[in-house]
Amino acid sequence: MDNNCCNKKTKRSPEEKKLIINRLNRISGQINGITKMIENDAYCNDVLIQLSAVKNSVKSLSSHVLENHLYTCVTNDLENGDFDSIDELISLFKRFNQ
């Protein structure tokens, strides 16, 4: 499989971009909060709880992007007879299940 991820692009609506960027900004804020917790010698348990929250936020956003990928990019590729998307999906699912 030729991984040409850098040559492909996904056209997203302004609303979709805004939603993803807002969620990324929220995740960035969570990370910054954890940095401050470490700087302020916060209790390990509290830091771990926040790290878990970040992990869940990233996982949720990843699922959202994957779902949109299936409904847009993959669907379009399959309709156009491009079955390389199936190899890409297999690779993604393997990555998600690590």
N, C-alpha and C positions, 0 to 999 in steps of 0.2 A: 504494500500500500504506500503510495506516495503522499506524504503529509504536506499538503500545500496550504496550510492554514494561513500563512502570511499573504497568500495571493487571493484569498476569498474575503468577501466582506458581507456583512449583514445590514441591510437597510432597515432601520427601526423608525417607528413613528416618533414624533416629538413627545407624545404622551408616554410611550414606552421608555424612551431615553430618560425622561424626567423621573419616572418611577424607579428605574435602575440606579440613576445617579443619586436620588434621595436616599435609597437604601444603602448605597455605598458610603455616602456621607455619614449616615447614622452609624454604620460599622466603624468608620474611621473615628468617629466621636467616642465609640466604645473603647477602641484601642487607645486613644489618647487618655481616656479616663483610667485605664489600667496602668498606663505609664505613670500617671500621677499617683496612683495607689502605690506603685513600687517605690517611687521617689519619697513618698510619705510613710514608708514602712508599714503598709497595710498588712493585716493578718492574712496568712497564706490561704486560708479557707475562703475569705472574701475575694481574693484575687482569682482563685480557681473558679468560683461561681461566675465571676465576670468573664473569664476566659471561655467557660462553657456557653455563656450567653452569646459571645462573639461567634463561636463555632456553630451554634444553632442558627444565628443570623446569616452566616455565610452559606450554610447548607440550604437554608430556605431560599436565598437568592439564587443559588446554583440550580436548585430545582425549578425555579421560575424561568430562568434563562434556558434550561434544558427543555422545558415544556414548550416554550415559544420556538425553540430551534426545531422541535419535532413538527409543530404545526406550520412552520414557515419554510425554513431552509430545506429540511429533509423532504417534506411533502413536494415542494417545487422540484427538487432534484429527481425524485422518483417519477413524478409526472413527466419529466423531460428525459427519462430513460437513463439517468445518471445514478448507478447503483453503488458508487463509491461511498455515498453517505452511510450505507449500511456498515462498511468497514470502520468509518469514523465513529458511528454510534457504538459499535462493539468496543472500540478503544476507550470511548468515554465511559461506558458502563463498567469496564474493568477498572478504570481510574477511580470512579465513584465508589467502588466496592472494596477498595484497599483499606 
